[in-house]
Amino acid sequence: MADIKFDIVKSFGVISEGKDGWKKEVNLVSWNGRKPKLDIREWDENHEKMSKGITLTASEVAELKKILAGLDEDSFEE
């Protein structure tokens, strides 16, 4: 498996933290030297290991914001 290079350019916040110490974070990440994208995934406390996640371009973030703004939090359960 090829080495994956990443650079966390900016951290926006933590969505949740698991009992194992891993945190679901929202960050701006450059993967393999490419243009940074918004990234949502779980990281270990040292940012050495990560789970599968999702990366979003600026236009995808704009669409997601529209969708989330229209959600009624009472319409789904945790």
C-alpha positions in Angstrom: 0.0 0.0 0.0 1.3 3.4 -1.0 2.1 6.0 1.7 -0.5 8.6 2.1 0.8 12.0 2.8 -1.4 14.6 4.5 -1.1 18.0 6.0 -3.8 19.4 8.4 -3.8 23.0 7.2 -6.5 24.2 9.7 -8.6 22.6 12.4 -12.2 23.8 12.6 -13.4 21.7 15.5 -14.3 18.3 17.0 -17.8 16.9 16.4 -17.5 14.0 18.9 -15.0 11.9 20.9 -15.2 8.2 21.3 -14.3 6.2 24.4 -11.1 5.1 22.7 -9.9 8.7 22.5 -10.5 9.0 18.7 -12.1 12.3 17.7 -14.4 13.0 14.8 -12.9 16.2 13.5 -13.6 18.9 10.8 -10.3 20.0 9.3 -8.9 21.5 6.1 -6.5 18.9 4.8 -4.1 18.6 1.9 -3.8 15.0 0.7 -0.7 14.0 -1.2 0.2 17.6 -1.9 -3.1 18.5 -3.5 -5.3 21.5 -2.9 -6.7 21.4 0.7 -10.3 20.3 1.1 -12.7 20.2 4.0 -12.3 16.8 5.7 -14.5 15.0 8.2 -13.1 11.8 9.8 -12.0 10.3 13.0 -8.4 10.7 14.1 -6.3 9.2 16.9 -5.0 11.7 19.5 -1.7 12.1 17.7 -3.1 12.4 14.2 -1.1 9.4 13.1 -4.0 7.1 12.3 -7.3 8.0 10.8 -10.6 6.3 9.8 -12.2 6.5 6.4 -13.8 9.9 6.0 -15.2 12.4 3.6 -13.6 15.3 1.8 -15.5 18.1 0.3 -14.7 20.9 -2.2 -15.8 24.5 -1.5 -18.8 24.1 -3.7 -19.8 20.8 -2.0 -19.5 22.5 1.4 -21.8 25.3 0.1 -24.4 22.7 -0.9 -24.1 20.8 2.4 -24.6 24.1 4.3 -27.9 24.6 2.4 -29.1 21.1 3.1 -28.2 21.3 6.8 -29.8 24.7 7.2 -33.1 23.2 6.0 -33.0 20.3 8.5 -35.3 20.1 11.4 -33.3 18.5 14.3 -36.4 17.0 15.7 -37.1 15.0 12.6 -34.4 12.4 13.4 -33.1 10.7 16.5 -29.6 10.4 17.7 
